[in-house]
Amino acid sequence: MEQCFVGLDVSKAETSICVCDENGATVSAVKKVTDPDVICQALRNHGGSLRCAMLETSRMANWLYTELSDRGLPMVCIDTRQAHAVLSQMHNKTDANDAAILAELARTGFYRKVEVRSRVAQELPALLKAREVALKSRVNVENTIRGLLVSFGLRLPRHLHTYEERIRAILKDRPVLSKVILPLLELRTTALRQAAALSKEMMHHAKDDEACQRLMTIPGVGPVSALTFVATIDNPSRFPKSRSVGAYLGLAFRRYQSGDIDYGGRISRRGDPILRSRLYEAASRLLNRVKPGKGLELQRWARALKARASHKKAVVALARKLAVLMHAIWANGSTFQTKEP
């Protein structure tokens, strides 16, 4: 039976489907609603001969990949950057052409497969993102309140303890301004409550997860950092070498080499921004807040680097080392052990 290859150009409403044979000739090209059942129905005539169905990473890629895989399709997901490098060569940018190029990539095997997270690993990042949004909402509201008060020449009093007391004290005898600021204050309170509820849910997940408990034995790594790492990496066997995790998370330095030119630049920042931020916070906590103790070689190394370079470079380098260490501990089932001097 002649083998077929499928390219799926996915959008929120519709998906362009292109099927080509092993010689590269187009067998069918249609556009269907982005629904797993509808897509499978469109490919039913090629079910026994389908060798590979390809899509590129996007917001809907994880969901559609999982649903189509559960229905028996041989799914492959590739990086959008690789797809863009090929698709940009087309003179006419259309969904149908994009699907045709993806089908051709599936046929030739000229691609690098991207690991797709499991269902559980897709749910945990949603929790992390929701908490991140709640925290940012609180910061945005506070900055807005501060900016509005400063425009009237008002500054928050320092003798009161809570933020709300300070705001209400400054709004006393200012009824017009109170009608503007008090609703924002309520919005801040709501954001704080939701962030606390989401943080509590994260704590429960970290407490029940054996890998998180082992990662939290590392100085500076708390429940949020550990759970974010587990949710993002999903499966430690994805990386045969622990040092590859640093590059995956965008913590490795860029390098440009051509002829006589060879220099390194800043970190690539290609990985997950939330995890990179959590690792930076963990590294900063280890460098500045963890008390010096027996066997904290990481802290001593980072402080020596800080003396030679700068604080920020030392924290970034320490964040990369933490990522490598966390993967190694997760992969081999061990815990962090301090060494005797």
C-alpha positions in Angstrom: 0.0 0.0 0.0 1.3 3.4 -1.0 2.3 5.5 2.0 0.8 9.0 2.6 2.1 12.0 4.6 -0.1 14.7 6.1 0.6 18.4 6.8 -1.7 20.3 9.2 -1.7 24.1 9.2 -3.7 24.8 12.4 -5.6 28.0 13.2 -8.2 28.7 15.9 -11.2 28.3 13.5 -10.0 26.1 10.6 -7.2 23.7 9.8 -5.7 23.3 6.3 -5.0 19.6 5.5 -2.7 18.5 2.8 -2.1 14.8 2.0 0.8 13.8 -0.3 2.1 10.4 -1.5 5.6 9.0 -1.2 6.5 10.7 -4.5 5.5 14.1 -3.3 2.3 14.4 -5.4 -0.7 16.0 -3.7 -3.4 13.4 -3.0 -5.9 15.8 -1.4 -6.0 19.3 0.0 -9.0 20.5 2.1 -9.8 22.9 4.9 -11.8 21.7 7.9 -13.0 23.0 11.2 -10.3 22.6 13.9 -11.9 19.7 15.6 -10.1 16.3 16.1 -13.1 14.3 15.1 -13.6 16.3 11.9 -9.9 16.1 11.0 -9.9 12.3 11.5 -13.0 12.0 9.4 -11.3 13.9 6.6 -8.4 11.5 6.7 -10.4 8.3 7.0 -9.7 7.2 3.4 -6.0 7.3 4.1 -6.0 5.7 7.6 -4.2 2.5 6.7 -1.5 4.2 4.6 -0.7 7.3 6.8 2.9 7.2 8.0 3.2 10.7 9.5 0.9 13.7 10.2 2.8 16.9 11.0 1.9 20.1 12.7 4.0 23.0 14.1 4.1 24.3 17.6 1.3 26.8 18.5 -1.1 27.5 21.3 -3.4 24.7 20.1 -0.7 22.3 19.2 -0.5 20.4 22.5 -4.2 19.9 22.6 -4.6 18.9 19.0 -1.5 16.6 19.0 -2.8 14.7 22.1 -6.3 14.4 20.7 -5.2 13.1 17.3 -2.6 10.8 18.8 -5.3 9.3 21.0 -7.4 8.6 17.9 -4.5 6.6 16.3 -2.9 9.2 14.0 1.0 9.0 13.8 1.5 12.6 14.9 4.8 14.6 14.8 5.2 18.2 16.1 8.1 20.4 14.9 9.4 23.7 16.1 7.8 26.8 14.6 11.2 28.4 14.0 12.2 25.4 11.8 8.9 25.5 10.0 9.2 29.3 9.4 12.7 28.9 7.9 11.2 26.6 5.2 7.8 28.3 4.8 9.5 31.7 4.3 10.9 30.4 1.0 7.4 30.3 -0.5 6.5 33.3 -2.7 2.8 33.1 -1.7 1.9 32.7 2.0 -1.3 30.8 2.3 -2.6 28.2 4.7 -2.9 25.6 1.9 0.8 26.2 0.9 1.9 26.0 4.5 0.1 22.6 4.9 1.7 21.4 1.7 5.2 22.3 2.9 4.6 20.5 6.2 3.5 17.4 4.3 6.7 17.6 2.3 8.8 17.9 5.4 7.0 14.8 6.8 7.7 12.9 3.6 11.4 13.8 3.4 12.1 13.5 7.1 13.8 16.9 7.1 12.7 17.9 10.6 13.5 17.7 14.3 10.7 16.4 16.4 9.5 18.4 19.4 8.4 16.6 22.5 4.8 17.4 23.4 3.9 17.5 27.1 1.5 15.1 28.7 -2.0 16.1 29.8 -0.9 16.6 33.4 2.1 18.6 32.3 -0.3 20.8 30.2 -2.5 21.5 33.2 0.2 22.5 35.7 1.6 25.3 33.4 -2.0 26.7 33.2 -1.9 26.9 37.0 1.5 28.6 37.0 0.4 31.0 34.3 -2.8 31.9 36.2 -0.8 32.6 39.4 1.6 34.8 37.3 -1.2 36.8 35.9 -2.7 37.4 39.4 0.6 38.6 40.8 1.2 40.9 37.8 -2.3 42.3 38.2 -1.6 43.2 41.8 1.7 44.9 40.7 0.0 46.8 37.8 -2.8 48.1 40.1 -0.3 49.3 42.7 1.8 51.1 40.1 -1.4 52.7 38.7 -2.5 53.9 42.2 1.0 55.2 42.9 1.1 57.1 39.6 -2.3 58.6 40.2 -1.4 59.8 43.7 1.9 61.3 42.6 0.2 63.3 39.8 -1.7 65.0 42.7 1.5 65.5 44.7 0.5 62.8 47.2 2.9 60.3 48.8 2.0 57.3 50.9 2.6 57.7 54.6 5.3 55.4 56.1 4.1 55.2 59.7 1.2 52.7 58.9 1.8 49.0 58.5 -0.5 47.7 55.8 -0.8 49.0 52.2 -4.6 49.5 52.5 -4.3 51.6 55.7 -1.8 53.9 54.0 -4.0 54.3 51.0 -7.2 55.0 53.0 -5.3 57.5 55.3 -4.1 59.5 52.3 -7.6 59.5 50.8 -9.2 60.9 53.9 -11.1 64.2 53.2 -10.6 63.6 49.4 -14.0 62.3 48.2 -13.4 62.8 44.5 -10.1 61.0 44.5 -11.5 58.3 46.7 -14.1 57.4 44.0 -11.2 56.7 41.6 -8.7 55.0 43.9 -10.9 52.8 46.1 -12.2 50.6 43.2 -8.6 50.0 42.3 -7.8 49.1 45.9 -10.6 46.5 45.8 -9.2 45.1 42.5 -5.8 44.8 44.3 -7.4 42.9 47.2 -9.1 40.5 44.8 -5.9 39.9 42.9 -4.1 39.1 46.2 -6.8 36.7 47.3 -6.8 34.8 44.0 -2.9 34.7 43.9 -3.0 33.3 47.5 -5.6 30.6 46.5 -3.5 29.6 43.4 -0.3 29.6 45.5 -2.0 27.3 48.0 -3.0 24.9 45.2 0.6 24.9 43.9 1.8 24.0 47.4 -0.5 21.0 47.5 0.9 19.8 44.1 4.5 20.3 45.3 3.8 18.5 48.5 2.3 15.4 46.8 5.0 15.2 44.1 8.0 13.1 45.0 10.2 14.8 42.4 9.4 18.2 43.8 10.3 17.1 47.3 13.7 15.9 46.2 14.3 19.1 44.2 13.4 21.2 47.2 16.4 19.7 49.1 18.6 22.1 47.0 19.3 25.3 48.9 17.3 28.2 47.5 14.8 26.0 45.6 11.3 26.3 47.0 7.9 24.7 46.1 7.2 27.2 43.3 10.5 26.8 41.6 10.4 23.0 41.9 6.9 22.7 40.6 7.6 25.0 37.7 10.6 23.0 36.8 8.7 19.7 36.9 5.8 21.1 34.9 8.0 22.6 32.2 10.4 19.7 31.7 7.7 17.0 32.2 10.0 14.0 31.5 13.7 14.1 32.5 14.5 11.4 30.0 14.0 14.0 27.2 17.5 15.2 27.9 20.3 12.5 27.7 22.7 15.1 29.3 21.7 17.3 32.2 23.8 20.2 30.8 21.5 20.4 27.8 18.7 21.7 30.1 20.5 25.1 30.5 20.5 25.6 26.7 16.8 24.5 26.4 15.8 27.1 29.0 17.6 29.9 27.2 20.3 30.2 29.9 23.2 29.3 27.7 25.3 32.0 26.1 24.9 32.7 22.4 27.9 32.1 20.1 28.8 33.5 16.7 31.7 31.9 14.8 32.6 32.5 11.2 36.1 32.4 9.8 38.3 34.5 12.1 35.4 35.8 14.1 34.4 33.9 17.2 32.7 35.6 20.1 30.0 34.9 22.7 27.0 37.0 23.5 24.2 37.2 26.0 22.0 34.3 27.0 19.6 33.2 24.2 16.4 33.5 26.3 14.8 30.9 24.0 13.2 28.8 26.7 10.2 29.1 29.0 10.2 32.6 30.5 8.3 31.7 33.6 10.7 28.9 34.6 13.7 31.0 33.7 12.4 33.7 36.0 11.8 31.2 38.8 15.3 29.8 38.4 16.7 33.4 38.6 14.8 34.0 41.8 16.1 30.7 43.3 19.7 31.6 42.3 19.3 35.1 43.8 17.9 33.6 47.0 20.8 31.1 47.2 23.4 33.8 46.6 22.0 36.4 49.0 19.7 34.9 51.6 20.9 31.3 52.3 23.3 31.4 55.2 26.8 30.1 54.3 27.1 26.6 55.5 29.2 23.5 55.2 29.5 22.3 51.6 27.6 25.1 49.8 30.1 25.1 46.9 27.5 26.6 44.5 27.2 29.7 46.7 31.0 30.1 47.1 31.4 29.7 43.3 28.8 32.3 42.5 30.2 34.8 45.0 33.6 34.4 43.5 32.1 35.0 40.0 30.3 38.0 41.3 33.6 39.5 42.6 35.1 39.0 39.1 32.2 40.0 36.9 28.9 41.4 38.2 25.9 40.4 40.4 23.6 39.8 37.5 26.0 37.6 35.6 26.7 35.6 38.7 22.9 35.0 39.3 22.3 34.0 35.7 25.3 31.6 35.7 24.1 30.2 39.1 20.5 29.8 37.6 22.0 27.7 34.8 23.9 25.5 37.3 20.7 25.0 39.3 18.8 23.9 36.2 21.5 21.3 35.4 21.6 20.1 39.1 17.8 19.9 39.3 17.6 17.7 36.2 20.4 15.5 37.4 18.7 15.0 40.8 15.4 14.3 39.2 16.8 11.9 36.7 18.9 9.7 39.1 16.4 9.8 42.0 18.8 11.3 44.5 18.7 14.3 46.8 21.0 17.3 47.3 24.0 16.3 49.4 26.5 18.8 50.9 30.1 17.8 50.7 32.5 17.8 53.6 35.3 20.4 53.3 
